[in-house]
Amino acid sequence: MIYPTIAQLTKGKFNRYQLSIATSKCARIITDEYVRERKAAEKNLTGSKDVDRAMLENAVNPEYRDKKAVKLAIDKICSGEYVIVDKSEEGFSTESRTVES
C-alpha cells in the first residue's frame, strides 16, 4: 500500500490531477532549493567546482540530498508544510505554496 494515500493528501477537496500538479510544483521548488544550496556550498568551500565530493555532500541539506524530490514533496504536503491552493475559480491554476507561520 502506498502511504500517504490520495484521500489523505487531497482531504476530499481536490482531484488527482490537481494533486499531481501541486506535487510537481512542490518538487520543482525542492529541486531549485537543492541546486541553490549546492552552488552556495561549492562557492563556500573553495570557490571552484573541483572540490572534495564528501565535503560538498556534507554541506548540503541531507534531506534534499538523500530523498527524491517527488517523495519529499508528498511528505511535505502530507505534513502541512506545503498547502494546495485551488485558484481555478478565479481563473488561475492550482498552486502549492509554503504555509506562513
Backbone as CSV, one residue per row, in Angstrom:
resi,resn,N_x,N_y,N_z,CA_x,CA_y,CA_z,C_x,C_y,C_z
1,MET,0.833,-1.180,0.000,0.000,0.000,0.000,0.880,1.247,0.000
2,ILE,0.474,2.223,-0.739,1.210,3.465,-0.842,0.767,4.394,0.290
3,TYR,1.750,4.975,0.972,1.447,5.915,2.032,2.124,7.226,1.713
4,PRO,1.504,8.335,1.901,0.106,8.553,2.254,-0.807,8.323,1.050
5,THR,-2.029,8.014,1.331,-2.983,7.739,0.258,-3.418,9.044,-0.407
6,ILE,-4.005,8.910,-1.574,-4.511,10.086,-2.292,-5.590,10.782,-1.477
7,ALA,-6.441,10.007,-0.813,-7.507,10.593,0.008,-6.928,11.416,1.155
8,GLN,-5.836,10.951,1.754,-5.210,11.706,2.838,-4.582,12.997,2.323
9,LEU,-4.014,12.957,1.150,-3.372,14.145,0.600,-4.380,15.185,0.116
10,THR,-5.455,14.738,-0.510,-6.424,15.678,-1.068,-7.457,16.133,-0.056
11,LYS,-7.689,15.332,0.979,-8.678,15.639,2.023,-10.055,15.918,1.429
12,GLY,-10.344,15.287,0.293,-11.648,15.419,-0.341,-11.883,16.745,-1.038
13,LYS,-10.892,17.618,-1.086,-11.064,18.948,-1.672,-10.582,19.025,-3.112
14,PHE,-9.646,18.163,-3.485,-9.001,18.257,-4.791,-9.076,16.918,-5.507
15,ASN,-8.971,16.966,-6.825,-8.932,15.721,-7.585,-7.481,15.295,-7.815
16,ARG,-7.295,14.141,-8.421,-5.949,13.598,-8.630,-5.100,14.487,-9.535
17,TYR,-5.728,15.085,-10.518,-4.996,15.967,-11.425,-4.425,17.159,-10.658
18,GLN,-5.248,17.790,-9.832,-4.787,18.923,-9.040,-3.665,18.509,-8.090
19,LEU,-3.784,17.317,-7.509,-2.752,16.810,-6.612,-1.438,16.595,-7.359
20,SER,-1.511,16.045,-8.556,-0.275,15.795,-9.316,0.386,17.098,-9.740
21,ILE,-0.391,18.091,-10.128,0.162,19.393,-10.500,0.824,20.045,-9.286
22,ALA,0.134,20.034,-8.150,0.686,20.642,-6.940,1.950,19.919,-6.490
23,THR,1.955,18.596,-6.572,3.133,17.826,-6.173,4.316,18.129,-7.085
24,SER,4.069,18.256,-8.374,5.172,18.564,-9.296,5.721,19.965,-9.053
25,LYS,4.858,20.911,-8.719,5.325,22.265,-8.410,6.141,22.277,-7.123
26,CYS,5.701,21.521,-6.122,6.472,21.412,-4.877,7.817,20.758,-5.133
27,ALA,7.844,19.717,-5.953,9.100,19.036,-6.274,10.049,19.991,-6.996
28,ARG,9.532,20.850,-7.841,10.364,21.837,-8.535,10.960,22.825,-7.531
29,ILE,10.174,23.259,-6.552,10.669,24.161,-5.512,11.795,23.488,-4.727
30,ILE,11.605,22.228,-4.380,12.604,21.477,-3.622,13.875,21.295,-4.440
31,THR,13.741,20.964,-5.714,14.899,20.799,-6.583,15.664,22.111,-6.734
32,ASP,14.952,23.204,-6.906,15.600,24.507,-7.022,16.356,24.861,-5.742
33,GLU,15.783,24.544,-4.587,16.442,24.807,-3.313,17.713,23.962,-3.185
34,TYR,17.646,22.700,-3.604,18.831,21.835,-3.570,19.947,22.402,-4.454
35,VAL,19.592,22.834,-5.645,20.581,23.393,-6.572,21.196,24.656,-5.982
36,ARG,20.359,25.504,-5.370,20.862,26.723,-4.735,21.846,26.395,-3.610
37,GLU,21.478,25.443,-2.754,22.354,25.053,-1.648,23.660,24.454,-2.154
38,ARG,23.579,23.650,-3.186,24.788,23.011,-3.726,25.737,24.047,-4.323
39,LYS,25.191,25.011,-5.066,26.039,26.061,-5.641,26.679,26.905,-4.544
40,ALA,25.908,27.227,-3.503,26.456,28.008,-2.388,27.552,27.225,-1.669
41,ALA,27.353,25.922,-1.504,28.361,25.085,-0.855,29.631,25.017,-1.692
42,GLU,29.489,24.918,-3.005,30.659,24.887,-3.891,31.455,26.182,-3.789
43,LYS,30.739,27.314,-3.730,31.420,28.602,-3.622,32.117,28.746,-2.276
44,ASN,31.437,28.326,-1.208,31.995,28.493,0.133,33.185,27.586,0.408
45,LEU,33.235,26.430,-0.212,34.321,25.501,0.082,35.641,25.944,-0.526
46,THR,35.670,26.240,-1.813,36.942,26.632,-2.426,36.791,27.718,-3.481
47,GLY,35.599,27.997,-3.885,35.420,28.965,-4.955,35.455,28.342,-6.337
48,SER,35.706,27.041,-6.405,35.698,26.353,-7.694,34.869,25.088,-7.578
49,LYS,34.587,24.468,-8.705,33.769,23.253,-8.702,34.587,21.989,-8.474
50,ASP,35.907,22.096,-8.433,36.778,20.943,-8.197,37.036,20.803,-6.699
51,VAL,36.032,20.363,-5.965,36.143,20.223,-4.511,35.983,18.764,-4.130
52,ASP,36.368,18.451,-2.922,36.207,17.101,-2.420,34.710,16.785,-2.317
53,ARG,34.290,15.690,-2.931,32.869,15.328,-3.000,32.257,15.116,-1.615
54,ALA,32.994,14.514,-0.697,32.467,14.260,0.646,32.191,15.565,1.384
55,MET,33.085,16.540,1.249,32.880,17.835,1.904,31.679,18.556,1.309
56,LEU,31.527,18.435,0.013,30.412,19.089,-0.664,29.084,18.477,-0.239
57,GLU,29.021,17.155,-0.168,27.779,16.487,0.213,27.406,16.771,1.656
58,ASN,28.386,16.960,2.529,28.101,17.281,3.925,27.604,18.704,4.103
59,ALA,27.899,19.582,3.157,27.499,20.978,3.253,26.062,21.195,2.786
60,VAL,25.483,20.246,2.072,24.122,20.373,1.545,23.158,19.681,2.498
61,ASN,21.952,20.222,2.623,20.917,19.650,3.481,20.720,18.167,3.139
62,PRO,20.910,17.266,4.106,20.812,15.826,3.803,19.410,15.398,3.370
63,GLU,18.397,16.107,3.813,17.030,15.766,3.397,16.874,15.953,1.894
64,TYR,17.393,17.047,1.352,17.320,17.304,-0.087,18.240,16.376,-0.861
65,ARG,19.387,16.043,-0.275,20.395,15.242,-0.960,20.004,13.774,-1.057
66,ASP,19.382,13.226,-0.017,19.158,11.787,0.074,17.807,11.304,-0.435
67,LYS,16.808,12.166,-0.505,15.476,11.734,-0.936,15.162,12.267,-2.319
68,LYS,14.277,11.570,-2.996,13.784,12.037,-4.288,12.884,13.245,-4.056
69,ALA,12.897,14.185,-4.987,12.146,15.429,-4.830,10.641,15.187,-4.755
70,VAL,10.124,14.241,-5.539,8.681,13.978,-5.532,8.250,13.378,-4.196
71,LYS,9.027,12.426,-3.669,8.695,11.832,-2.377,8.753,12.880,-1.274
72,LEU,9.743,13.744,-1.315,9.861,14.811,-0.333,8.683,15.778,-0.452
73,ALA,8.250,16.081,-1.677,7.099,16.959,-1.882,5.832,16.330,-1.314
74,ILE,5.639,15.043,-1.533,4.466,14.354,-0.992,4.490,14.395,0.530
75,ASP,5.645,14.152,1.127,5.762,14.200,2.586,5.459,15.590,3.130
76,LYS,5.921,16.632,2.431,5.681,17.998,2.884,4.217,18.400,2.713
77,ILE,3.547,17.911,1.680,2.113,18.172,1.521,1.341,17.461,2.620
78,CYS,1.720,16.225,2.910,1.048,15.441,3.943,1.222,16.071,5.324
79,SER,2.418,16.584,5.615,2.687,17.172,6.929,2.083,18.566,7.089
80,GLY,1.694,19.193,5.982,1.102,20.522,6.050,2.099,21.643,5.818
81,GLU,3.353,21.300,5.543,4.355,22.323,5.277,4.050,23.061,3.972
82,TYR,3.507,22.329,2.994,3.004,22.916,1.762,1.508,22.687,1.710
83,VAL,0.776,23.695,1.256,-0.676,23.634,1.185,-1.098,23.796,-0.268
84,ILE,-2.042,23.002,-0.699,-2.567,23.114,-2.060,-3.641,24.183,-2.057
85,VAL,-3.478,25.176,-2.922,-4.415,26.282,-3.013,-5.112,26.190,-4.357
86,ASP,-6.442,26.106,-4.353,-7.211,26.000,-5.596,-7.670,27.389,-6.004
87,LYS,-7.079,27.885,-7.079,-7.448,29.205,-7.586,-8.137,29.104,-8.939
88,SER,-8.615,27.909,-9.290,-9.227,27.718,-10.598,-10.540,28.486,-10.734
89,GLU,-11.200,28.757,-9.611,-12.452,29.515,-9.676,-12.205,30.952,-10.093
90,GLU,-11.000,31.462,-9.834,-10.655,32.828,-10.176,-9.933,32.917,-11.518
91,GLY,-9.788,31.800,-12.194,-9.121,31.811,-13.479,-7.654,31.449,-13.411
92,PHE,-7.154,31.086,-12.237,-5.758,30.691,-12.080,-5.679,29.189,-11.928
93,SER,-4.491,28.658,-12.062,-4.302,27.219,-11.909,-4.076,26.862,-10.446
94,THR,-4.093,25.583,-10.155,-3.834,25.106,-8.816,-2.364,25.289,-8.501
95,GLU,-2.072,25.816,-7.331,-0.700,26.080,-6.938,-0.440,25.500,-5.566
96,SER,0.792,25.308,-5.249,1.168,24.945,-3.898,2.047,26.062,-3.363
97,ARG,1.957,26.338,-2.093,2.743,27.403,-1.508,3.154,27.015,-0.101
98,THR,4.112,27.718,0.434,4.569,27.469,1.773,3.607,28.123,2.748
99,VAL,3.303,27.401,3.817,2.437,27.955,4.858,3.234,28.980,5.652
100,GLU,2.687,30.144,5.833,3.348,31.182,6.609,3.094,30.959,8.091
101,SER,4.150,30.999,8.889,3.949,30.825,10.330,4.027,32.130,11.070
